[in-house]
């Protein structure tokens, strides 16, 4: 008589279940073996279709919406150099597109983001200015014209602060000529910026330490007249009073030669002397001219001359 044995059926069932588990594990393992370089090449972004980074189709390279989405994704990830490449690619293919002015504005914004402060290379700020100016020129009257103008002013503020920072660095090192050129650049390009009074004061200090006190007096007088409430107003007035007090009252004469008794007896300067002095010395009377101070002469030589760029 045959008897029913439960284990005769349970064992096959357990084998089937075990087989299904092994198959599921193999499937999951196969899925996880997908090349990792595709997922590692991109970061998760909110509201971003990551398919815009994959494939080499025509849509990826030429579709304006796909290119713009890719640029925006890079911008959101703070990968501004890559974003600039995508925005430029958009403009190369779709300059007449309704988003072309926006792409140009984003290029300027990305350049500003690449700037690392006034202590670092100012070239990204200069490139941002160029991008915003190009936007206003090529897309006049666009909705980004006003914001671009505001960004240009902010970038010029950064450039002026950079010049002041570098000029003060040179001044602290005793490189007064190099410092003077930086301060002169601020007064030439950014006389209405907030850093202009500081630049004018340090320019006068640089001239004073170089022994050009007449130029220093001129700048200090301008500081008092144009920026009477500046932070260095009182210091400027004190330095101006000191310079006026120390002005020499005698005329310098060449050693070993008698001073001429009348202006008619004074020999005119030679052509060589005139050409060397032209552009290097301030136009002042002989009575107010004096030699540089010992402090200025003891400073290390800087390969610059007044009127040149350092």
C-alpha positions as CSV (number, residue, x, y, z in Angstrom):
1,X,0.0,0.0,0.0
2,X,1.4,3.3,-1.0
3,X,1.6,6.0,1.6
4,X,1.6,9.8,1.0
5,X,5.0,11.3,1.9
6,X,5.0,15.2,2.2
7,X,8.7,15.4,1.9
8,X,8.6,13.9,-1.6
9,X,6.9,17.0,-2.8
10,X,8.5,19.6,-0.5
11,X,12.0,18.8,-1.7
12,X,11.2,19.6,-5.4
13,X,9.5,22.8,-4.4
14,X,12.5,23.9,-2.3
15,X,14.7,23.3,-5.3
16,X,12.5,25.4,-7.6
17,X,12.5,28.2,-5.1
18,X,16.2,28.0,-4.7
19,X,16.6,28.1,-8.5
20,X,14.4,31.2,-8.7
21,X,16.5,33.0,-6.1
22,X,19.7,32.2,-8.0
23,X,18.2,33.4,-11.2
24,X,17.0,36.7,-9.6
25,X,20.5,37.2,-8.2
26,X,22.1,36.6,-11.6
27,X,19.7,39.1,-13.2
28,X,20.5,41.7,-10.6
29,X,24.2,41.1,-10.9
30,X,24.0,41.4,-14.7
31,X,22.1,44.7,-14.3
32,X,24.7,46.0,-11.9
33,X,27.5,45.2,-14.3
34,X,26.4,48.0,-16.6
35,X,29.5,50.2,-17.4
36,X,30.0,52.5,-14.5
37,X,31.7,55.3,-16.5
38,X,28.4,56.5,-17.8
39,X,26.9,57.0,-14.4
40,X,30.2,58.4,-13.0
41,X,30.4,61.0,-15.8
42,X,27.3,62.8,-14.6
43,X,25.9,64.0,-11.3
44,X,22.3,63.8,-10.2
45,X,20.5,67.1,-10.9
46,X,17.0,68.3,-9.9
47,X,14.6,68.7,-12.8
48,X,17.3,67.6,-15.3
49,X,16.9,64.9,-17.9
50,X,20.3,63.1,-17.7
51,X,19.8,61.7,-21.2
52,X,21.1,65.0,-22.5
53,X,24.6,63.9,-21.6
54,X,24.4,60.5,-23.3
55,X,24.6,59.4,-26.9
56,X,26.2,60.9,-30.0
57,X,23.1,61.6,-32.0
58,X,22.1,64.6,-34.1
59,X,19.7,65.8,-31.5
60,X,22.4,66.0,-28.8
61,X,24.7,68.1,-31.0
62,X,22.3,70.3,-32.9
63,X,18.9,70.6,-31.1
64,X,18.8,74.0,-29.4
65,X,16.7,72.8,-26.5
66,X,19.1,70.0,-25.7
67,X,22.2,72.2,-25.9
68,X,20.6,74.8,-23.7
69,X,19.5,72.2,-21.1
70,X,23.1,70.8,-21.1
71,X,24.5,74.3,-20.5
72,X,22.0,75.0,-17.7
73,X,22.9,71.6,-16.1
74,X,26.6,72.4,-16.1
75,X,25.8,75.9,-14.7
76,X,23.7,74.4,-11.9
77,X,26.5,72.0,-11.0
78,X,28.9,75.0,-10.9
79,X,31.0,73.6,-13.7
80,X,31.1,77.0,-15.4
81,X,33.9,76.3,-17.9
82,X,31.8,73.5,-19.4
83,X,28.7,75.6,-19.3
84,X,30.5,78.3,-21.3
85,X,31.4,75.7,-24.0
86,X,27.7,74.7,-24.3
87,X,26.4,78.3,-24.4
88,X,29.0,79.2,-27.1
89,X,28.0,76.0,-29.0
90,X,24.4,77.2,-28.8
91,X,25.3,80.6,-30.2
92,X,27.4,79.1,-33.0
93,X,24.4,77.2,-34.3
94,X,21.3,79.2,-33.2
95,X,22.3,82.9,-33.0
96,X,18.8,83.9,-34.3
97,X,17.1,81.8,-31.6
98,X,14.9,83.5,-29.0
99,X,17.2,82.3,-26.3
100,X,20.4,83.6,-27.9
101,X,20.6,86.7,-25.8
102,X,20.0,84.5,-22.7
103,X,22.9,82.3,-23.7
104,X,25.2,85.3,-24.1
105,X,24.1,86.6,-20.7
106,X,24.9,83.2,-19.1
107,X,28.4,83.3,-20.6
108,X,29.1,86.6,-18.8
109,X,27.6,85.2,-15.6
110,X,29.8,82.1,-15.9
111,X,32.9,84.1,-16.3
112,X,32.1,86.1,-13.2
113,X,31.6,82.9,-11.3
114,X,35.1,81.8,-12.5
115,X,36.7,84.8,-10.9
116,X,38.3,84.0,-7.5
117,X,38.4,87.4,-6.0
118,X,40.5,90.5,-6.3
119,X,43.6,88.7,-5.2
120,X,43.5,86.3,-8.2
121,X,43.8,86.5,-12.0
122,X,41.3,89.2,-13.2
123,X,41.1,87.8,-16.7
124,X,37.7,86.1,-16.1
125,X,36.2,89.5,-15.0
126,X,37.6,91.1,-18.1
127,X,36.1,88.3,-20.3
128,X,32.8,88.8,-18.5
129,X,32.8,92.5,-19.3
130,X,33.5,91.6,-23.0
131,X,30.5,89.2,-23.0
132,X,28.1,91.6,-21.5
133,X,29.2,94.4,-23.8
134,X,28.8,92.1,-26.8
135,X,25.3,91.2,-25.6
136,X,24.3,94.9,-25.5
137,X,25.8,95.4,-28.9
138,X,24.4,92.4,-30.8
139,X,21.1,92.2,-29.0
140,X,20.1,95.8,-28.3
141,X,16.8,96.3,-26.5
142,X,16.7,92.7,-25.2
143,X,15.3,91.9,-21.8
144,X,18.9,91.3,-20.7
145,X,20.2,94.7,-21.8
146,X,19.6,96.3,-18.4
147,X,20.9,93.5,-16.3
148,X,24.0,93.3,-18.5
149,X,24.7,97.0,-17.9
150,X,24.5,96.5,-14.2
151,X,26.8,93.5,-14.4
152,X,29.3,95.6,-16.3
153,X,29.4,98.2,-13.5
154,X,29.9,95.4,-11.0
155,X,32.8,94.0,-13.0
156,X,34.4,97.4,-13.3
157,X,34.2,97.7,-9.5
158,X,36.0,94.4,-9.2
159,X,38.7,95.5,-11.6
160,X,39.3,98.8,-9.7
161,X,39.5,96.9,-6.4
162,X,42.1,94.5,-8.1
163,X,44.2,97.5,-9.2
164,X,44.1,98.9,-5.7
165,X,45.0,95.6,-4.1
166,X,48.0,95.1,-6.4
167,X,49.1,98.7,-6.0
168,X,49.1,98.5,-2.2
169,X,51.0,95.2,-2.5
170,X,53.7,97.0,-4.5
171,X,53.8,99.9,-2.2
172,X,54.3,97.8,0.9
173,X,57.2,96.1,-0.9
174,X,58.8,99.5,-1.6
175,X,58.2,99.2,-5.4
176,X,56.9,102.8,-5.6
177,X,57.0,103.1,-9.4
178,X,55.1,99.9,-9.9
179,X,52.6,101.0,-7.3
180,X,52.2,104.5,-8.8
181,X,51.3,103.0,-12.2
182,X,48.5,100.9,-10.7
183,X,47.1,103.9,-8.8
184,X,47.3,106.0,-11.9
185,X,45.4,103.4,-13.8
186,X,42.5,103.6,-11.3
187,X,42.4,107.4,-11.6
188,X,42.4,107.2,-15.4
189,X,39.8,104.5,-15.8
190,X,37.7,104.5,-12.6
191,X,37.8,108.1,-11.1
192,X,34.2,107.7,-9.9
193,X,34.6,104.3,-8.2
194,X,34.6,103.9,-4.4
195,X,38.3,103.1,-4.4
196,X,39.4,106.3,-6.2
197,X,40.1,108.4,-3.1
198,X,42.3,105.6,-1.6
199,X,44.1,105.3,-4.9
200,X,44.7,109.0,-5.1
201,X,46.1,109.1,-1.6
202,X,48.5,106.2,-2.2
203,X,49.5,107.7,-5.5
204,X,50.5,110.9,-3.6
205,X,52.4,108.7,-1.1
206,X,54.2,106.9,-3.9
207,X,55.3,110.2,-5.5
208,X,56.4,111.5,-2.1
209,X,58.6,108.4,-1.5
210,X,60.0,108.8,-5.0
211,X,61.0,112.4,-4.2
212,X,58.5,113.9,-6.6
213,X,56.9,116.1,-4.0
214,X,55.4,118.6,-6.5
215,X,53.4,115.8,-8.0
216,X,52.5,114.5,-4.6
217,X,51.3,118.0,-3.6
218,X,49.2,118.2,-6.7
219,X,47.5,114.8,-6.0
220,X,46.9,115.7,-2.3
221,X,45.3,119.0,-3.3
222,X,43.0,117.1,-5.7
223,X,42.2,114.7,-2.9
224,X,41.2,117.5,-0.6
225,X,39.1,119.2,-3.2
226,X,37.4,116.3,-4.9
227,X,37.1,113.8,-2.0
228,X,36.8,116.0,1.2
229,X,35.1,113.3,3.2
230,X,37.3,110.4,2.2
231,X,38.9,108.1,4.8
232,X,42.4,109.5,4.0
233,X,41.3,113.2,4.0
234,X,43.0,114.1,7.2
235,X,46.1,112.1,6.5
236,X,46.3,113.8,3.1
237,X,46.1,117.3,4.6
238,X,48.8,116.4,7.1
239,X,51.1,115.1,4.4
240,X,50.5,118.2,2.2
241,X,51.4,120.5,5.1
242,X,54.6,118.5,5.7
243,X,55.6,118.8,2.1
244,X,54.9,122.5,1.9
245,X,57.0,123.0,5.1
246,X,59.9,121.0,3.8
247,X,60.2,122.7,0.4
248,X,63.8,124.0,-0.2
249,X,64.4,127.7,-0.7
250,X,67.8,127.6,-2.4
251,X,68.7,126.9,-6.0
252,X,70.8,123.8,-6.7
253,X,73.9,124.5,-8.7
254,X,76.4,122.1,-10.4
255,X,79.3,121.3,-8.2
256,X,82.5,123.2,-9.1
257,X,80.8,125.7,-11.4
258,X,79.9,129.3,-10.2
259,X,76.2,130.2,-10.2
260,X,75.3,132.6,-13.0
261,X,74.9,136.2,-11.8
262,X,71.9,136.8,-14.1
263,X,69.4,134.8,-16.2
264,X,71.2,135.9,-19.4
265,X,74.4,134.3,-18.3
266,X,72.8,130.9,-17.6
267,X,73.7,128.4,-20.3
268,X,70.8,126.6,-21.9
269,X,70.5,122.8,-21.2
270,X,72.0,120.6,-23.9
271,X,69.8,118.7,-26.3
272,X,70.7,115.4,-24.5
273,X,69.8,116.7,-21.1
274,X,66.5,118.2,-22.4
275,X,65.4,114.9,-24.0
276,X,66.3,112.9,-20.9
277,X,64.3,115.2,-18.6
278,X,61.3,115.5,-20.9
279,X,58.6,113.2,-19.6
280,X,60.5,112.1,-16.4
281,X,60.5,115.3,-14.3
282,X,57.5,117.5,-13.4
283,X,57.3,120.9,-14.9
284,X,58.4,123.0,-11.9
285,X,60.6,126.0,-11.3
286,X,64.3,125.4,-10.3
287,X,63.6,126.8,-6.9
288,X,61.2,124.1,-6.0
289,X,63.2,121.1,-7.3
290,X,65.2,119.0,-4.9
291,X,66.8,115.6,-4.9
292,X,65.0,112.4,-3.9
293,X,65.2,111.5,-0.2
294,X,67.7,109.0,1.1
295,X,64.7,106.7,1.9
296,X,63.7,106.6,-1.8
297,X,67.3,106.1,-3.0
298,X,67.8,103.1,-0.7
299,X,64.9,101.2,-2.2
300,X,65.7,98.3,-4.6
301,X,65.6,99.3,-8.3
302,X,62.4,98.6,-10.2
303,X,62.6,98.3,-14.0
304,X,60.0,101.0,-14.6
305,X,59.8,104.6,-15.5
306,X,57.1,107.1,-15.0
307,X,54.6,107.1,-17.8
308,X,55.1,103.4,-18.5
309,X,53.1,100.4,-17.4
310,X,54.3,98.0,-14.7
